[in-house]
Amino acid sequence: MTDTAIPNLTFDETARLMAEGSQWLPGGASSDYRRGTSALVIDHAEGATLFDVDGNRLIDYYLGAGPIILGHDAPVVIEAVTRQLRRGVQLGGETVEEYEAARLVTEIVPCAEMVRFANTGSEAVQLAFRIARGATGHDTVIKFEGHYHGWLDSVFVGLPGRPNVAPGGDQRLRTSSAGQDPAAIEHTEVLPWNDLDAVEARLARGGVAAVMTEPLWRGYIRPAPGFLEGLREICSRHGVVLIFDEIVSGFRAGIAGGQGLFGVTPDLATYAKAMANGFIISAVAGRRDLMGLIGGGPVIHPGTYNGNALSMAAAVATLSTLQEGTPYETIERAGGRLIAGFSEALGARGIKSVVQGVPGSFNVHLGIDTPVGSLADTMAVDGERGEALTTALIRRGVRAIPGGHWYVSAAHTDALVDETLDVFEDALRDI
């Protein structure tokens, strides 16, 4: 234990501003995932800490939902973006930084022979599908239960708490949101993860353009041994494009993401989040023959903000720094200490739990004693108690993502980790 006093924070000004702001913003926020007991109105951020409108200081493991990997105010990124800000923001043409960012991606990512930039993960996923359909002449895309590939209609299916198929024996996919176009999921099919027999059976019937998976599901759940290797073999044999969604795992589960972690190379991969330390960016990277279908080929991909100058400057600064390796040394140490410390504290109190993942991205599951590996496994997790823990932590000055997800950055010092471990142990008293 350290000598750091455990705070007891209140968030009255956040509540007041969100209530007032709900007059103009539905729900008082611009994302449905930023509401609830962990909602904050933030004033500013420094390194791995946040300061909200109530004057509270919080150690941040939310990290902008994953993009912040070097720290909120990483000097190398701030300086690069400030230089570019003076030269232009939205230029309607290419910049040297854009080519350098693309070169870095192709140097770092195993599957990347070429890259095309966009703005959000949802956009990158749709572009990858378009390329795969253009290459194969087929329409159907396979995704897996519980895997999130963005909020757009064609992939917002097969998610936790939202059944895959309609009730009453109707085997058509069921939409997950009011207003979602049922026709958009006509060519989307959902299969159970880690089931190679199901993939083989479906691909043998033909008509499939692509299979998309998160190689490290949710950024912390490993596939069954041999699953990714089997998926690679089956897709190659049937002429189907294999796509890795590395929007969460990319540049966070190590410099080469899931591809480096598991040693399996897809045909295409999608990226966003950590590649620009919080600036708006996404990308599709992959084989030259597939990527060559855009940029003058038959597959069209426009976009006003693609390759935005500020984002490209941020990406070059971020990827160059990550490539040096030092940030990962800090993340490995900090994340490793947190995983071990949380496991020890939970075990000492006899709380049934699993802490699983990688040092830069892990999850604390309560109510189970074996790692989550499927959508069905998530149903056994004690979500109510997990939410109570998240609330107890934020009121003591530590902010994790609801559901028990923790991101770790290169700005999480030993002192912040010590403080977090003390707070975590104290917060367990409330659950």
C-alpha positions as CSV (number, residue, x, y, z in Angstrom):
1,M,0.0,0.0,0.0
2,T,1.2,3.6,-0.7
3,D,0.5,6.7,1.3
4,T,-1.9,8.0,-1.3
5,A,-5.2,9.0,0.2
6,I,-8.2,7.3,-1.4
7,P,-10.6,10.0,-2.6
8,N,-14.4,10.0,-2.5
9,L,-15.4,11.9,-5.5
10,T,-18.7,13.5,-6.6
11,F,-19.8,14.4,-10.1
12,D,-22.5,17.0,-9.6
13,E,-21.4,19.3,-12.3
14,T,-21.1,16.5,-14.8
15,A,-24.7,15.5,-14.0
16,R,-25.9,19.1,-14.3
17,L,-24.2,19.8,-17.6
18,M,-25.3,16.5,-19.1
19,A,-28.9,17.2,-18.1
20,E,-28.7,20.7,-19.5
21,G,-27.0,19.5,-22.6
22,S,-29.6,16.9,-23.3
23,Q,-31.8,19.8,-24.6
24,W,-29.5,19.9,-27.6
25,L,-27.7,16.5,-27.6
26,P,-29.9,13.4,-27.3
27,G,-29.1,11.7,-24.0
28,G,-26.6,14.5,-23.3
29,A,-23.8,12.8,-25.3
30,S,-22.7,12.2,-28.9
31,S,-22.3,8.4,-28.4
32,D,-24.7,6.1,-26.6
33,Y,-21.6,4.3,-25.1
34,R,-20.6,7.5,-23.2
35,R,-23.7,7.6,-21.0
36,G,-24.4,5.8,-17.7
37,T,-22.7,5.6,-14.4
38,S,-19.2,6.3,-15.8
39,A,-20.3,9.4,-17.9
40,L,-18.0,12.4,-17.5
41,V,-17.8,15.9,-18.8
42,I,-14.1,16.4,-19.1
43,D,-12.1,19.6,-18.8
44,H,-8.7,18.5,-19.8
45,A,-6.2,15.6,-19.8
46,E,-2.5,15.2,-19.0
47,G,-0.6,12.0,-19.7
48,A,-2.7,9.2,-18.2
49,T,-4.9,11.4,-16.0
50,L,-8.2,13.3,-16.6
51,F,-9.6,16.4,-15.0
52,D,-13.3,16.8,-15.1
53,V,-15.6,19.8,-14.7
54,D,-16.0,19.0,-11.0
55,G,-12.3,19.5,-10.5
56,N,-11.7,15.7,-10.0
57,R,-8.5,14.1,-11.0
58,L,-8.9,10.5,-12.4
59,I,-6.3,8.0,-13.5
60,D,-7.5,7.2,-17.0
61,Y,-7.8,3.6,-18.3
62,Y,-10.6,4.5,-20.7
63,L,-8.1,6.3,-22.9
64,G,-10.6,7.7,-25.3
65,A,-12.0,4.1,-25.8
66,G,-8.6,2.9,-26.8
67,P,-6.9,5.4,-29.1
68,I,-4.6,7.0,-26.5
69,I,-1.5,4.8,-26.4
70,L,1.3,7.3,-25.8
71,G,-0.6,9.6,-23.3
72,H,-3.1,12.4,-23.8
73,D,-0.6,15.1,-24.3
74,A,2.3,13.1,-25.8
75,P,4.8,15.8,-26.8
76,V,5.9,14.1,-30.1
77,V,2.3,14.0,-31.3
78,I,1.4,17.5,-30.1
79,E,4.5,19.0,-31.7
80,A,3.9,17.3,-35.1
81,V,0.3,18.3,-35.2
82,T,1.0,21.9,-34.2
83,R,3.6,22.2,-37.0
84,Q,1.0,20.9,-39.5
85,L,-1.7,23.1,-38.1
86,R,0.3,26.1,-39.2
87,R,0.7,24.7,-42.7
88,G,-2.9,23.7,-43.3
89,V,-5.7,21.5,-41.9
90,Q,-7.9,20.3,-44.8
91,L,-6.0,20.7,-48.0
92,G,-7.9,18.6,-50.6
93,G,-4.7,16.9,-51.8
94,E,-2.0,14.7,-50.5
95,T,0.9,15.5,-48.2
96,V,4.3,14.1,-47.6
97,E,3.1,13.0,-44.2
98,E,0.4,10.9,-45.8
99,Y,2.9,8.9,-47.9
100,E,5.2,8.5,-44.8
101,A,2.3,7.2,-42.7
102,A,1.4,4.7,-45.5
103,R,5.0,3.6,-45.7
104,L,5.2,3.1,-41.9
105,V,2.0,1.0,-42.0
106,T,3.4,-1.2,-44.8
107,E,6.7,-1.6,-42.8
108,I,4.9,-2.5,-39.6
109,V,1.9,-4.6,-40.5
110,P,2.6,-8.1,-41.9
111,C,-0.3,-8.2,-44.4
112,A,0.2,-4.6,-45.6
113,E,1.6,-4.2,-49.1
114,M,-0.6,-1.1,-49.6
115,V,-2.8,1.0,-47.5
116,R,-5.8,3.4,-47.9
117,F,-6.7,5.8,-45.2
118,A,-10.3,6.8,-44.1
119,N,-11.7,8.3,-40.9
120,T,-13.5,5.7,-38.7
121,G,-13.4,2.0,-38.0
122,S,-16.9,1.7,-39.4
123,E,-15.8,3.2,-42.7
124,A,-12.7,1.0,-42.9
125,V,-14.8,-2.2,-42.4
126,Q,-17.2,-1.2,-45.2
127,L,-14.3,-0.4,-47.6
128,A,-12.7,-3.8,-46.8
129,F,-16.0,-5.5,-47.7
130,R,-16.3,-3.5,-50.9
131,I,-12.8,-4.5,-51.9
132,A,-13.5,-8.2,-51.2
133,R,-16.7,-8.2,-53.1
134,G,-15.0,-6.4,-56.0
135,A,-12.2,-9.0,-56.0
136,T,-14.4,-12.1,-55.8
137,G,-17.6,-11.2,-57.5
138,H,-19.6,-12.6,-54.5
139,D,-21.8,-10.7,-52.1
140,T,-21.9,-12.6,-48.8
141,V,-19.8,-11.6,-45.8
142,I,-19.3,-13.9,-42.8
143,K,-18.8,-12.4,-39.3
144,F,-18.8,-14.1,-35.9
145,E,-21.1,-13.9,-32.9
146,G,-20.3,-11.1,-30.5
147,H,-17.7,-9.4,-32.8
148,Y,-18.3,-5.7,-33.3
149,H,-17.4,-4.2,-36.6
150,G,-19.0,-0.8,-36.3
151,W,-22.5,0.6,-36.0
152,L,-23.5,0.7,-39.7
153,D,-26.5,-1.4,-40.7
154,S,-24.7,-4.2,-42.6
155,V,-22.7,-5.4,-39.6
156,F,-24.7,-4.4,-36.5
157,V,-25.9,-7.9,-35.9
158,G,-24.9,-10.9,-33.8
159,L,-24.0,-8.8,-30.8
160,P,-24.3,-9.4,-27.0
161,G,-27.9,-9.1,-25.8
162,R,-29.2,-9.0,-29.3
163,P,-30.3,-12.4,-30.7
164,N,-28.8,-13.4,-34.1
165,V,-32.2,-14.5,-35.6
166,A,-35.7,-13.4,-35.4
167,P,-38.1,-15.2,-33.0
168,G,-40.7,-17.7,-34.0
169,G,-38.4,-20.0,-36.0
170,D,-37.6,-17.4,-38.6
171,Q,-33.9,-18.0,-39.4
172,R,-33.3,-14.6,-41.0
173,L,-30.9,-12.4,-39.2
174,R,-32.5,-10.0,-36.8
175,T,-31.6,-6.3,-36.8
176,S,-30.1,-4.9,-33.6
177,S,-31.5,-1.4,-33.6
178,A,-34.8,0.3,-34.4
179,G,-34.4,2.0,-37.8
180,Q,-31.9,-0.5,-39.0
181,D,-32.5,-1.5,-42.7
182,P,-33.3,-5.2,-42.8
183,A,-32.2,-5.3,-46.4
184,A,-28.7,-4.2,-45.4
185,I,-28.0,-7.5,-43.7
186,E,-29.3,-9.7,-46.5
187,H,-25.7,-10.6,-47.4
188,T,-24.4,-10.8,-43.9
189,E,-24.2,-14.2,-42.1
190,V,-23.2,-14.8,-38.5
191,L,-21.3,-17.9,-37.4
192,P,-20.1,-19.1,-34.0
193,W,-16.5,-18.1,-33.3
194,N,-13.8,-20.8,-33.0
195,D,-16.0,-23.3,-35.0
196,L,-13.9,-24.2,-38.1
197,D,-16.4,-26.9,-39.1
198,A,-19.2,-24.2,-39.4
199,V,-16.9,-22.0,-41.6
200,E,-15.9,-25.0,-43.8
201,A,-19.5,-26.0,-44.3
202,R,-20.6,-22.5,-45.2
203,L,-17.7,-21.7,-47.6
204,A,-18.2,-25.0,-49.3
205,R,-21.7,-23.8,-50.4
206,G,-20.0,-20.9,-52.3
207,G,-21.0,-17.3,-52.8
208,V,-18.9,-15.9,-50.0
209,A,-16.7,-12.8,-50.6
210,A,-15.1,-12.4,-47.2
211,V,-14.7,-13.8,-43.7
212,M,-14.0,-11.1,-41.0
213,T,-12.8,-11.8,-37.5
214,E,-11.2,-9.9,-34.7
215,P,-8.0,-11.9,-34.2
216,L,-8.0,-10.8,-30.5
217,W,-11.8,-10.5,-29.9
218,R,-12.6,-7.3,-28.0
219,G,-8.9,-6.6,-27.7
220,Y,-8.4,-9.2,-25.0
221,I,-10.0,-12.6,-25.8
222,R,-7.7,-15.1,-27.6
223,P,-9.0,-17.5,-30.2
224,A,-9.0,-21.2,-29.6
225,P,-5.6,-22.7,-30.5
226,G,-5.4,-23.3,-34.3
227,F,-8.6,-21.3,-35.1
228,L,-6.9,-18.5,-37.0
229,E,-4.5,-20.9,-38.8
230,G,-7.5,-23.0,-39.8
231,L,-9.4,-19.9,-40.9
232,R,-6.5,-18.9,-43.1
233,E,-6.3,-22.3,-44.7
234,I,-10.0,-22.6,-45.4
235,C,-10.3,-19.1,-46.9
236,S,-7.3,-19.7,-49.1
237,R,-8.7,-23.0,-50.3
238,H,-12.1,-21.5,-51.2
239,G,-10.8,-18.3,-52.7
240,V,-12.4,-16.2,-49.9
241,V,-10.9,-13.0,-48.7
242,L,-9.8,-13.2,-45.0
243,I,-10.1,-9.9,-43.1
244,F,-8.8,-9.2,-39.7
245,D,-10.5,-6.4,-37.8
246,E,-7.6,-4.9,-35.9
247,I,-9.3,-1.7,-35.0
248,V,-8.9,-2.6,-31.3
249,S,-5.9,-4.9,-31.4
250,G,-3.9,-3.0,-34.0
251,F,-0.7,-1.3,-32.6
252,R,-2.0,-2.1,-29.0
253,A,-1.4,-5.9,-28.8
254,G,2.2,-5.1,-29.8
255,I,3.5,-3.2,-32.8
256,A,2.2,-5.8,-35.3
257,G,-1.1,-6.3,-33.5
258,G,-3.0,-9.6,-33.7
259,Q,-1.1,-10.6,-36.8
260,G,2.2,-10.4,-34.9
261,L,0.7,-11.9,-31.7
262,F,-0.6,-15.1,-33.5
263,G,1.6,-15.3,-36.5
264,V,-1.3,-15.5,-39.0
265,T,-1.5,-13.1,-42.0
266,P,-4.9,-12.1,-43.4
267,D,-5.5,-10.8,-46.9
268,L,-6.9,-7.4,-45.6
269,A,-6.9,-5.8,-42.2
270,T,-8.7,-2.7,-40.8
271,Y,-7.2,-0.2,-38.4
272,A,-8.1,2.9,-36.4
273,K,-7.9,3.9,-32.7
274,A,-4.2,3.6,-31.5
275,M,-2.6,4.4,-34.9
276,A,-2.8,8.2,-34.3
277,N,-3.0,8.6,-30.5
278,G,-6.5,10.0,-30.6
279,F,-6.7,11.8,-33.9
280,I,-9.4,10.8,-36.3
281,I,-8.1,8.1,-38.6
282,S,-8.7,4.6,-40.0
283,A,-7.2,2.5,-42.7
284,V,-7.5,-0.7,-44.7
285,A,-4.2,-2.5,-45.4
286,G,-3.5,-5.6,-47.4
287,R,-2.3,-7.4,-50.5
288,R,-1.3,-5.3,-53.4
289,D,-3.6,-7.1,-55.9
290,L,-6.6,-6.4,-53.7
291,M,-5.7,-2.9,-52.7
292,G,-5.0,-2.1,-56.4
293,L,-8.7,-2.5,-57.1
294,I,-9.1,1.1,-55.7
295,G,-7.1,4.1,-56.7
296,G,-8.1,3.9,-60.4
297,G,-9.5,0.4,-60.4
298,P,-13.1,-0.8,-60.5
299,V,-13.7,-0.3,-56.7
300,I,-14.5,3.3,-55.9
301,H,-13.6,4.9,-52.5
302,P,-14.1,8.7,-52.2
303,G,-14.0,10.7,-48.9
304,T,-13.4,14.4,-48.2
305,Y,-11.4,13.9,-45.0
306,N,-9.5,10.8,-46.0
307,G,-5.8,11.4,-45.3
308,N,-6.5,14.6,-43.3
309,A,-3.3,16.5,-42.8
310,L,-3.5,16.7,-39.0
311,S,-4.3,13.0,-38.7
312,M,-1.4,12.0,-41.0
313,A,1.0,14.1,-38.9
314,A,-0.3,12.4,-35.8
315,A,0.0,9.0,-37.3
316,V,3.6,9.5,-38.4
317,A,4.5,10.7,-34.9
318,T,2.7,7.9,-33.2
319,L,3.8,5.0,-35.4
320,S,7.4,6.2,-35.5
321,T,7.4,6.3,-31.7
322,L,5.8,3.0,-31.3
323,Q,8.3,1.4,-33.7
324,E,11.1,2.4,-31.4
325,G,9.7,-0.1,-28.8
326,T,10.1,2.0,-25.6
327,P,6.3,2.6,-25.2
328,Y,5.7,-1.1,-25.3
329,E,8.2,-1.7,-22.5
330,T,6.2,0.7,-20.3
331,I,2.9,-0.8,-21.3
332,E,4.1,-4.3,-20.7
333,R,5.4,-3.4,-17.2
334,A,2.4,-1.4,-16.2
335,G,-0.3,-3.7,-17.6
336,G,1.5,-6.8,-16.3
337,R,1.6,-5.3,-12.8
338,L,-2.1,-4.4,-12.9
339,I,-3.2,-7.8,-14.2
340,A,-1.2,-9.6,-11.5
341,G,-2.3,-7.2,-8.8
342,F,-6.0,-7.3,-9.6
343,S,-5.9,-11.1,-9.8
344,E,-4.2,-11.3,-6.4
345,A,-6.6,-8.8,-4.8
346,L,-9.7,-10.6,-6.1
347,G,-8.3,-14.0,-5.0
348,A,-7.5,-12.7,-1.5
349,R,-11.2,-11.7,-1.1
350,G,-12.5,-15.0,-2.5
351,I,-14.2,-13.2,-5.4
352,K,-14.8,-15.5,-8.4
353,S,-13.1,-13.8,-11.3
354,V,-10.9,-13.9,-14.3
355,V,-8.5,-11.2,-15.5
356,Q,-7.7,-11.9,-19.2
357,G,-6.0,-10.2,-22.0
358,V,-2.7,-8.5,-22.9
359,P,-0.9,-5.8,-20.9
360,G,-2.2,-3.0,-23.1
361,S,-5.8,-4.2,-23.2
362,F,-7.4,-6.6,-20.7
363,N,-10.7,-7.2,-18.9
364,V,-11.8,-8.0,-15.3
365,H,-14.6,-10.5,-15.4
366,L,-16.5,-11.2,-12.2
367,G,-18.6,-14.3,-11.5
368,I,-16.6,-16.8,-13.7
369,D,-13.4,-18.7,-13.1
370,T,-12.5,-19.7,-16.7
371,P,-11.6,-17.2,-19.5
372,V,-14.3,-16.0,-21.8
373,G,-14.1,-17.6,-25.3
374,S,-17.5,-17.3,-26.8
375,L,-20.6,-15.1,-26.8
376,A,-22.3,-17.7,-24.6
377,D,-19.5,-17.4,-22.1
378,T,-20.3,-13.7,-21.7
379,M,-23.7,-14.5,-20.4
380,A,-22.2,-16.1,-17.3
381,V,-20.3,-12.9,-16.3
382,D,-21.8,-11.0,-13.4
383,G,-22.4,-7.8,-15.2
384,E,-24.2,-6.1,-12.3
385,R,-21.4,-6.7,-9.9
386,G,-18.9,-5.6,-12.6
387,E,-20.8,-2.3,-13.0
388,A,-20.7,-1.8,-9.2
389,L,-16.9,-2.2,-9.3
390,T,-16.6,0.3,-12.2
391,T,-18.7,2.8,-10.2
392,A,-16.7,2.2,-7.0
393,L,-13.4,2.8,-8.9
394,I,-14.5,6.0,-10.6
395,R,-15.7,7.4,-7.3
396,R,-12.2,6.7,-5.9
397,G,-10.5,8.4,-8.9
398,V,-9.8,5.5,-11.3
399,R,-11.7,5.4,-14.6
400,A,-12.1,2.1,-16.5
401,I,-14.5,1.2,-19.2
402,P,-17.9,-0.1,-18.0
403,G,-17.9,-3.9,-18.4
404,G,-14.4,-4.1,-16.8
405,H,-12.2,-3.3,-19.8
406,W,-8.9,-1.6,-19.1
407,Y,-6.5,0.1,-21.6
408,V,-3.0,0.9,-20.6
409,S,-0.8,3.6,-22.2
410,A,2.9,4.5,-22.2
411,A,2.0,7.3,-19.8
412,H,1.0,5.0,-17.0
413,T,3.9,5.4,-14.6
414,D,4.9,3.1,-11.7
415,A,3.4,5.6,-9.3
416,L,0.1,5.7,-11.1
417,V,0.0,1.9,-11.1
418,D,0.8,1.8,-7.4
419,E,-2.1,4.2,-6.8
420,T,-4.4,2.2,-9.0
421,L,-3.7,-1.0,-7.1
422,D,-4.5,0.6,-3.8
423,V,-7.7,2.0,-5.2
424,F,-8.8,-1.3,-6.7
425,E,-8.3,-3.1,-3.4
426,D,-10.3,-0.5,-1.6
427,A,-13.1,-0.5,-4.2
428,L,-13.6,-4.3,-3.7
429,R,-15.2,-3.4,-0.4
430,D,-18.2,-2.0,-2.2
431,I,-19.0,-5.1,-4.2
